[in-house]
Amino acid sequence: MDDAIFPRARAARLVVETVGVEALTYDLDADVANCLNDTARRVWLYCDGKNSVADIAAQLARELQLADATALVWYALAELSARNLLQEKIVPPTRYTFLSRRDFLRRAGWVGAAGLLPSILSIGAPSINQGVSCAPNGSSCATDSQCCSHCCRLVMREYVCMPCGG
């Protein structure tokens, strides 16, 4: 049975902070920050390797006062898995695979209940090169403002950042 899977949240090399009803995670390996809304955070916290998908769905249904939260849990698990927040990848059963948030709400009959839908926002940390706000001397450029030296000059048919002066 699909609901007999026992998901386990990943803890290694993650920094986790709870802010209100949301959880913020930072993946030290991938340099990615995630913000889990309340529903996604609850599902992730219940992923202890002891709770089955059915157990998590029953607990979430009680807390959110829903008749059945199974589809909601599978949606959250797919999101968590896609962001490497579970120890093992989880692929939801076909009947719980949804193309979009809108499709999920329509199939679940939850028009107007988008706030309950698990949501995870992710942002990657910039690489060292992306974090540089100006180009060093010798770099290609198009305008002076792109260069740390503020001097973009034509050198042998190519514009290059150069030292200014004399």
C-alpha positions, -999 to +999 in steps of 0.1 A: +000+000+000+013+035-009+004+050+024+027+025+042+058+045+033+076+059+063+093+092+051+123+106+071+132+143+070+168+151+061+187+167+089+224+163+079+240+195+066+208+215+070+204+246+092+168+249+104+151+279+120+114+282+129+099+316+123+063+318+134+045+290+117+070+287+090+104+269+088+135+282+071+161+257+060+195+263+045+212+234+027+249+237+033+257+213+004+236+230-023+237+266-009+199+267-012+175+283+013+139+271+016+109+286+033+082+260+042+048+273+049+028+260+079+014+229+061+047+219+045+065+225+078+040+202+097+044+174+072+082+177+072+082+176+110+061+145+110+086+128+087+105+110+114+107+075+099+082+062+124+050+079+109+036+064+077+021+086+051-013+074+064-003+084+100+009+119+088-024+123+069-045+114+099-025+138+122-027+167+096-064+161+091-070+164+128-050+195+132-064+213+101-099+199+107-101+182+073-120+151+064-090+136+046-055+150+042-039+122+022-036+141-011-023+171+008+004+150+024+015+134-009+016+169-025+039+181+004+061+150+002+066+156-035+076+192-028+099+182+000+115+154-020+121+177-050+140+201-027+161+174-012+145+178+023+139+141+027+165+114+033+151+094+004+134+105-028+096+099-027+075+096-058+038+099-051+014+073-065-001+083-099-034+092-084-017+119-063+005+133-090-007+168-099+005+190-127+001+223-109-012+239-077-044+249-095-049+213-108-044+200-073-070+223-058-095+215-086-090+177-082-092+179-044-123+201-046-107+227-025-116+259-043-108+288-021-085+267+002-051+276-015-038+287+019-037+251+031-017+239+001+019+231+011+043+257-003+080+258-004+099+288-017+135+283-026+164+306-034+199+297-042+229+316-028+249+333-054+283+319-064+313+340-056+314+353-091+277+362-090+282+380-057+308+404-073+291+437-080+318+449-105+341+433-130+379+432-121+405+446-145+409+424-176+372+414-177+350+421-207+327+451-203+303+473-222+302+504-199+324+520-173+299+513-146+305+475-150+342+478-140+355+481-105+380+507-118+351+525-137+373+524-169+360+503-198+384+507-227+387+493-262+417+470-264+424+451-296+387+452-308+373+442-274+362+464-245+380+454-213+381+468-177+414+487-173+431+507-145+422+543-148+447+571-149+480+582-166 
